[in-house]
């Protein structure tokens, strides 16, 4: 009998958030060490999703390689604080935990610069150091294409991990997350790793306008996403401010976004993934899973840092308040949303 455990695999990067408008204001005034302090936060597509899932009340294990450095200790402390299981964490004294400097513009959009870029810890995943008997007991396995963007053996071992889990009956999900908008933007090694993974994915997520298009260019980018649908694979196409669409061979479900003031978009896709996975592992419908995904992502962008995600009570209150507002505006039925 499978445990209700979710395993999230891949990157853990320390985010250094730098709001450009605040930085500019400080530089125009007093120039001192205490004038401006960037916000330090846990980040990384896998770590973001793992922590968000745990906050939603799920049994979550993080799998990945951390450096034996300040960044690695930062994550071990955070995972302990958030009660994320670290049974699959590998510590490597020869490798570096990455820092992602996120420069946030006034609209909430960001430009990211990562350092260091050599001997990066998360690009290595030694399956000989992983208890595969425990992996195949999990209910769900999730990762993202971000782990393939830098050279490392994870390009080979992560597809192997997905194959083993998938063939053992573990539900799998994968976010393309290559940040590529055109086929020519994808390095051949990255494309191969992604395509080696996809056959073993039950739920494939990504941005329809760029990521799905970059792997399957079609005149209509929604057709790019539809091209990955199969009897055993559901596609979730995120559309940014237009919400998201879930695609199966028989039906498509669309869900509008939640209207919030955008503060910071760092980790929005990771938050969506957490909401979606949490809903599906709770036995909810595909449409409700889109609702949860959009809600967790919207909640996240309304605050600073990739860790600004709700617990289950906050999520239900957030969705219910939105449904009531729609009703009062004459745009929906009167409904208080809950898991029951």
N, C-alpha and C positions, 0 to 999 in steps of 0.2 A: 504493500500500500504506500502511495507516494506521500511524502511530507508536504505540508503547505509551505514550502520554502521557495523563495525567489532568489536566483543567483544573478548578479549583475557583474559583467566582466569588462575590464579595461582600464581606462585612464583615470588618474587622480592627480589633478594639478592645483596648485595653490593660486587662487585668483587674487590679483592686486588691482582693485578697482579705483580708477582715477577719473572723477567727474571733471571734464574739461572746463566747464563754466566756473566751478568752484576753484579750480587750480588757477585759472586766469585771474579771478578776483583776488586771490591771495598774493599772486605775483605782482599785482598792481598796487598792493598795500605793503604791509611790513614783510620783509624777507627774512624769516627766521626759521629755525628748525621746527618750531611748534606751530607755525602759521598754517601748514597744510599737512595732513596725515591721510594717506590713502587707506581705503578699507581693505583689510585682509579677510579672505573668505575661502572656504573649501570650494573647489571647482573640479572640472573634468566631467565629460559627458556621462561616464559610468558612475563616478562617485556622486554626482548630482542626482541621478535617478535613484541610486541606492538609498541615499539619505531621505529623499522625498517619499519613497515607498515606505520606509520605516516610519516616518511621521504619520503616514496614513494607516498605520497599525498592522503592517505585514511583517512576516518573518523573512528578513533579508540578509543575504551574505554577499560581501564584496570579494571579487576575485581579481587579482592583479599584482603587479610588482611595484614595490616602493623602494626608493633609495634609503640607505641608512644615514639620513641627513635631517636637517631641520624640517624640511617638507614632509618627509616620511613620518617623523615623530608627530608632526602636526595632524596628519591624517589618522594615525593610530589613536591619538587622543580624541579626535572628533568622532571617529567610529565608535569608540568606547562610550563617549558622552551620548551619542545618538542611539546606542544599542544596536548598531549594525555589526553582524557577525563577521569576524576576521579569520575564520578557519582556513580560507583559501588565499590569504595574503602571503606573498613571497617577498622577503626582504633581501635586497642585493646591495652589498657594500661597494660594488664597483660601478653603480649606476646612480643617476641624478633624478630626483623628483623635480618636475618642471614648474616654473612660475609663469602664469599667464597675466600679462599686464593688459588690462582692459580699459581703454580710453573711451569714456562715455560722453557722447555729445548731448546737448540740451533736449533732444527729442527722445533720448533713451537708447538710441542705436549705439553700437560700439565697434571699435577697431581693436583687434587683439594682436599682441606681440608676445611670443613665447621665448623663454630663456631658462636654462641652457638648451641647446639644440643638438648636443652630442651626448652619447652614452645615456640616453633617456630611459628611465626605468620602465615606463608602461609599455614600451615597444617590445619588451621581452616577456614571454609567457612560457615557462618550462612546465609542460604537462607532466613530466616525471616527478614534479614536486606537488602535484595535485592529487587528492584522493578521488579518483574517478568513480569509485563505488558510491561515494556520497553525492557526487554530481548527478548521477543518473537517478537518485532518489528524489531530486528536486521536482517541484511542480512546474517551474518556469525558468528559462534562461534568456538573458537579454544582453545585447552589446550594441556597438555602433561603429560605423565606418571611420570615425575619427581615429580609431586605433590603428588604422592602416596608412595614415598620411605620412608617417615617418618610418624610415627603414628599420626593420627589426624582425625577429623570428615570429612575432605574433601574426604576421601576414600568413604564415603557414599553420601555426598551431591553433589559432582561433577558429578557422574553418574546420579543422579536425575536431575540435571540441564541440562545435555545433553539430557536426555529423554524428558523433557519439551520442550526444544528448537527444537529438531528433530521432535517431533510430531506436533509442531506448524509451521513447514515449514522452519525453519532456517537451512541454510546449515552448516554442522558441520565438523570439522577436528580435528584429534587427533594424536599427535606424541607419539609413544610408549615410547621412551626415558627412558627406565628403566636401561640402562647401564649394562644389563645382557647378557652374551654370551651363557649361557647354562640354560636349564630348572631348574636345581638344584640351580642356583644362584638367583632365584626369590623367595622372601618370599611369603607364601600362601596368606597373606592379600593383598599384592601388586598385585599378579596375579588375585585375585578375583575382586579387584577394576577395573583393566584394562578390564577384561572380562565383567564386568557389564557395562562398558562404550561402548565397541565396537559395540553392536547392534544399537547404536544411532549415528553412525559415517558415514558420506558420503565419507570422504577422510581420509584414514588411512596411516600415514607416519612412517618411521622408517628405521633402518639399516637392510638390508637383511641378512648380514653375522652373526649378533649376535641377535639383538632384535626380528626380525621375527622368526629366528631359535629358540630362547629360548622359544617362545610361541607355536611353531609348528615345532618341530625338524623333518627334512626330509634329506635324503641323499644329495639332491641338495638344497642349502639354498634358491634359487630362488623359488623352489616349496613351501618352508616354507611361503614365502610372498604370492604366488598365492593362498594358502589355505584360505586367508582372503577376496578374491575377491567375490563380489556378484552382483546381478542386481542393488543394491542400494549403493554399496560401491566400490570405486576405491582405489587401493593400490599404494602407491608411495614408492618404495624401493630405498633407498640411498645406493650407492656403494662406497663411499669415492672417491678415486682417479680415479675410473672407471665411475663416473657420477651418473646417476639415471635412473630408469625405472618406467614408469607408466603402471599399469595393470588394464584392464577392462575385463569383460567376453568375449568380442569379439576381442580386440586388445591389443598389447603391444607397447609402445613407449620408445625408449632409447635415452638418450642425454649424449653426452660426456662432461667431465669437461672442465673448462677453465684453460689454462696453465698460472699459476701465481707463483711467489715466495712466499712460505708459511712463514709467520711471526708469526702468532698466530691463533690456531684453536678454541679458546674459543668462543662458540656461533655460530659455523658454521652451525649446524643443525637448530638452531633457525632462522638464516638469510635465509637459504634455505626455511623454512616454510613461512617466510614473502614474499619472492619473488614469491613463488608458489601461495599463497593466493591472493596477489596483482594482479597477472595475471588473475586468475580465476574470481575475482570480477570485473575485467575490461573487461570481456567477451572474453578473449583469449582462444585459443585451449589448450588441454591438453599438446600437444608437446611444445607449446610456454610457458606454465606454467613451464615445466621442464627447459626450457632455462632460464627463469627468476630466478627460484630457484637456479640453478647452478651458474648463474651469480652473484646473490646477495651473495651467500655463498663464491664464489671465491674472490669477491671484499673484503669481510670481512676478510678472512684469509690472505690477502696481507697487512693488517695493524694491529696495536695493539688494543686490547680491543674488547669486544663483541658489542660495539656501532659503530665500523668502518663499517658502511653500507652506500650505496649510496642513493642520492635522485633520482627522476625519470630521470632527465636529465643526471646525471652521469651514471645511469644504461644503458640508451639507447646508450650513447657514448661508454661505456665499451663493450656492445654486438656488436655494429657496427664495432668497431675497430678490434675485434676478428674475425668477419666474413670477413673483408677485408684482414686480415693477412692470413687466411686460403686460400682465393682465390689466393693471391700472391704466396703462397707456393704450389699451384696446388692441394689443398685438398678440395676445395669447390667452389660453385658458387659465382659470384660477387653479393653481396647483402648488402644493407645498411638497418639494422634492425630498425623498428619503430613500434609503436602501430597501425599505419594505413596501 
